[in-house]
Amino acid sequence: MELNYKEFGQGEPIVILHGLFGTSDNWQTLAKQLAKNYTVFIIDQRNHGRSPHDDEFNYQVMANDLKEFLEQNWIYKARIIGHSMGGKTAMQFASSYPDMVEKLVIVDIANNTYKGGHESIFEALMSLELDKVENRKEADEFLKDKIEEFGVRQFLLKNLTRNKNSGYEWKMNLPVIYKNYQSILEEIEVEEQFEGATLFVKGGLSKYINEENFNTTQQVFPNAVLKTIKNVGHWVHAEAPKELLQLLNVFLK
C-alpha cells in the first residue's frame, strides 16, 4: 500500500502519524518547524486522507503499512511521533519492529482499551446526504445540530472533498472505519517490549492518559516518561503547538 505523504526538510528522519478522522495536514505546521533540523514525513494512514482505502483496518496492518513506507523511502530507523489512533499505530510498530525506531513519541493516548465516544460523530457524518450538499457551509449547518463544537466540525469537514460529478464525498473510508471502530478502541497486540527512549505527552485536561493506564503501558515501554502540557485537551498539537514543539526538540535530539 503506497501511503500519501508530504516531506519537509533535511536530516535524520521523523515520521508523524495523525489520529482518527485526521489527515497528515493536521501536523503540517509543526512538521515544518521540526524540519529545520530533520527530514519530516507526515503521512495519511490507510482509509484516511488521500491514502488508499482497504477493508482491513487495525493496528497491525497500519504498523505494517508504516514498515513498508519506511522501506520504500530507504529508511531503516526513524523517530516516530503518533497522536491518538496514530499513537497506537506507533506503539504497535515499536512493539513489532523495535529495531526500526530511534525514538518514540506518543501524544495523548495509552496502550489501553477505551470505551468509545465517537458514536455521535459517526451518526452525524453518515447522516449527511453528500449528494445534496452544495457547499461546505451547508454541510456545517447540517452538522451543527449533532456536533456542537465548531472546532470539531471544522476538523471533520477537512475530510470533505469535491468528486468528479461536482458533488462531495469523504476522503476517508467512513464505512470501513465505522465497521472496524472497535479495533481502534482496543489496545495493541504486544509482540515484545520496546526498550528505546519513549515520551508520552498528555493534555492536562484530557482523560485519555491516567495513572493506571500509563503504569500498564510502561510494562511494554519500560523507558517511557510522561510529560503533561497544562490547560489543553486531546488536540495537544493544535492547542499548544509551541509547548509541544519545545518538548519534542529536547527529547528528539
ZAMARGU-4260 file (C-alpha; in steps of 0.2 Angstrom, whole numbers, plus 5000, padded with zeros to 4 digits):
<rodrens>
0) 5000/5000/5000 | 5008/5017/4995 | 5003/5029/5008 | 5000/5048/5003 | 5013/5059/5012
5) 5022/5075/5012 | 5040/5078/5015 | 5049/5093/5023 | 5067/5097/5027 | 5084/5088/5028
10) 5092/5077/5041 | 5088/5062/5051 | 5070/5056/5048 | 5054/5059/5058 | 5038/5051/5054
15) 5021/5058/5061 | 5005/5049/5062 | 4988/5058/5063 | 4973/5052/5073 | 4956/5045/5069
20) 4946/5056/5056 | 4963/5066/5054 | 4975/5068/5039 | 4993/5072/5038 | 4989/5090/5036
25) 4984/5091/5054 | 5003/5091/5058 | 5009/5101/5044 | 5013/5117/5054 | 5023/5108/5067
30) 5031/5097/5054 | 5038/5112/5046 | 5046/5118/5062 | 5054/5101/5065 | 5060/5101/5048
35) 5073/5115/5052 | 5083/5100/5060 | 5076/5084/5052 | 5068/5077/5037 | 5050/5076/5042
40) 5037/5064/5034 | 5018/5067/5038 | 5008/5053/5031 | 4989/5049/5028 | 4986/5032/5036
45) 4976/5019/5026 | 4957/5024/5024 | 4961/5042/5028 | 4966/5057/5018 | 4972/5053/5001
50) 4979/5036/5005 | 4971/5020/4998 | 4955/5013/5005 | 4955/4995/5011 | 4943/4983/5020
55) 4957/4979/5033 | 4959/4992/5047 | 4968/4988/5063 | 4984/4992/5071 | 4994/4978/5065
60) 4990/4982/5047 | 4994/5000/5050 | 5010/4996/5058 | 5014/4985/5043 | 5010/5000/5031
65) 5022/5011/5041 | 5036/4997/5039 | 5033/4997/5020 | 5033/5016/5019 | 5049/5017/5028
70) 5057/5004/5017 | 5050/5012/5001 | 5059/5028/5006 | 5075/5019/5011 | 5073/5022/5029
75) 5078/5009/5041 | 5077/5018/5058 | 5067/5034/5062 | 5060/5044/5076 | 5041/5041/5076
80) 5028/5053/5083 | 5009/5047/5084 | 4994/5056/5091 | 4979/5046/5097 | 4975/5032/5084
85) 4992/5036/5076 | 5000/5034/5093 | 4993/5017/5095 | 4999/5013/5077 | 5016/5020/5083
90) 5016/5009/5098 | 5011/4994/5088 | 5025/4997/5076 | 5038/4999/5090 | 5032/4983/5098
95) 5033/4974/5081 | 5048/4982/5074 | 5058/4989/5088 | 5075/4990/5078 | 5067/5002/5066
100) 5063/5015/5080 | 5076/5028/5085 | 5064/5037/5097 | 5046/5036/5100 | 5033/5050/5105
105) 5015/5046/5109 | 5003/5061/5111 | 4988/5059/5122 | 4985/5040/5121 | 4990/5025/5131
110) 4990/5006/5127 | 4973/5004/5134 | 4956/4998/5128 | 4944/5013/5128 | 4925/5013/5129
115) 4922/5024/5114 | 4915/5041/5112 | 4914/5044/5093 | 4897/5037/5091 | 4888/5053/5089
120) 4901/5059/5076 | 4899/5043/5066 | 4880/5046/5066 | 4881/5064/5061 | 4894/5060/5047
125) 4884/5046/5040 | 4868/5055/5040 | 4875/5069/5029 | 4867/5067/5012 | 4883/5071/5002
130) 4873/5071/4985 | 4863/5085/4991 | 4876/5096/4999 | 4881/5111/4988 | 4895/5119/4998
135) 4904/5117/5015 | 4894/5130/5024 | 4878/5120/5020 | 4887/5104/5027 | 4892/5113/5043
140) 4875/5120/5045 | 4868/5102/5044 | 4881/5095/5057 | 4879/5109/5069 | 4863/5101/5077
145) 4873/5085/5080 | 4891/5091/5084 | 4890/5107/5094 | 4909/5111/5094 | 4914/5122/5080
150) 4932/5117/5080 | 4927/5098/5079 | 4916/5102/5064 | 4929/5111/5055 | 4942/5097/5059
155) 4929/5084/5052 | 4925/5094/5037 | 4943/5094/5031 | 4938/5077/5025 | 4925/5083/5013
160) 4931/5085/4995 | 4923/5088/4978 | 4920/5072/4967 | 4921/5071/4948 | 4902/5074/4947
165) 4904/5091/4956 | 4896/5084/4971 | 4905/5080/4988 | 4912/5064/4995 | 4923/5060/5010
170) 4941/5057/5008 | 4941/5045/5022 | 4933/5027/5020 | 4920/5031/5033 | 4910/5014/5031
175) 4926/5004/5035 | 4932/5015/5049 | 4915/5013/5057 | 4914/4994/5054 | 4931/4992/5062
180) 4929/5006/5076 | 4930/4993/5090 | 4948/4988/5084 | 4953/5006/5085 | 4947/5006/5103
185) 4957/4991/5108 | 4975/4990/5115 | 4989/4985/5103 | 4994/4967/5101 | 5011/4967/5111
190) 5024/4957/5102 | 5039/4962/5113 | 5044/4977/5124 | 5051/4992/5116 | 5066/4997/5127
195) 5070/5013/5117 | 5068/5031/5123 | 5049/5035/5123 | 5040/5051/5128 | 5021/5051/5131
200) 5013/5068/5131 | 4997/5071/5140 | 4985/5085/5138 | 4982/5092/5155 | 4963/5092/5153
205) 4962/5076/5143 | 4957/5059/5151 | 4965/5048/5138 | 4980/5045/5149 | 4979/5042/5168
210) 4990/5035/5181 | 4983/5017/5180 | 4984/5015/5161 | 5001/5024/5160 | 5008/5011/5173
215) 5001/4997/5162 | 5008/5005/5146 | 5025/5006/5155 | 5026/4987/5155 | 5028/4987/5136
220) 5038/5003/5136 | 5049/5002/5151 | 5059/5018/5147 | 5044/5029/5144 | 5042/5046/5153
225) 5026/5056/5154 | 5025/5075/5152 | 5009/5085/5154 | 5005/5101/5145 | 4993/5110/5156
230) 4976/5118/5151 | 4975/5109/5135 | 4964/5094/5129 | 4966/5079/5117 | 4972/5090/5102
235) 4988/5095/5110 | 4997/5099/5094 | 4983/5111/5089 | 4980/5119/5106 | 4998/5120/5112
240) 5010/5119/5097 | 5024/5129/5104 | 5024/5120/5121 | 5024/5103/5111 | 5037/5108/5100
245) 5048/5113/5114 | 5046/5096/5122 | 5050/5087/5105 | 5065/5097/5102 | 5073/5092/5118
250) 5068/5074/5118 | 5072/5071/5099 | 5090/5077/5100
</rodrens>
